[in-house]
Amino acid sequence: MSVQYVDDPADQRIADFRDLSNSDRRPDRPGGAGLVIAEGVPVVERLIASPYPVRAIMGIKSRIAALQGMCDAPMYVVPVEVMGEVVGFHLNRGVLASADRAAMPSFDELVATASRLLVLEGVGDHENLGSLFRNAAAFGIDGVVLGPRCSDPLYRRAVRVSMGNVLRVPFAKAPDWPGALDALGGSGFETWAMTPAPPAVELRALPSDLARVAIVVGAEGPGLTEEALGAASRRVRIPMADGVDSLNVATSAAIALHHVALGV
């Protein structure tokens, strides 16, 4: 590990952090996807502890000092005004880290070792996606399955909102939809499609100690498609007060995940 001082925003050593508002897509990277970017000391610490190879860390002196000795990647100390000019906006967390993407398990590999899964359909909002991963980590869920129209969990905003938990929860893309739900059923999973619409069963009426269960949630607003609802083992709802028709997708998932969590 080396700590170096940089005072020129154009210095190529800190190029990974340039113009972060537009960095999620990069034609020079595999698949056109951007680097993994972590913001703030706790998230950078999770990145360092993750399978993602850290490339560089840039921050103000006090934040870099808090991270010294944790990894071998170069660390660049910069003034606050230089950091703002490089990233393109004011960053109040004081430190950033970049990393290459790591290989994730296939759908079959994830399913083979899991007993608790979160399955997403159409979750395109980065903040909701980050919150869902944070919830999955909090309740010890074994992994996340990404159905169609889901955003990239490694987008900068999703990483930030998840507090870095997208870096510790394995995820895999569904190879077929809604066939992935049939495949889960064939592997012994109960698949619970969360919906407020009848004839859904109340969550509190269902057992929490099933051998294998997957919570299935859809996009904010439209919810799950009829195809997904039809392919799930059962439709499940969370009772709510009169006059309230739904919850935020991350909130409803958290309630359901807590219900089926093991050892938390």
Secondary structure, DSSP 8 states (H G I E B T S, - for coil): --EEE---TT-GGGGGGTTGGG-SB-TTSGGGB--EEEESHHHHHHHHTSSS-EEEEEE-HHHHHHHTTS-SS-EEE--HHHHHHHHSS--TT-EEEEE-------HHHHHHH-SEEEEESS---HHHHHHHHHHHHHTT--EEEE-TT---TTSHHHHHHTTTGGGTS-EEE-SSTTHHHHHHHHTT-EEEEE-SSTT-EEGGGS-S--SSEEEEE-BTTTBS-HHHHHHSSEEEE----TT-----HHHHHHHHHHHH-S--
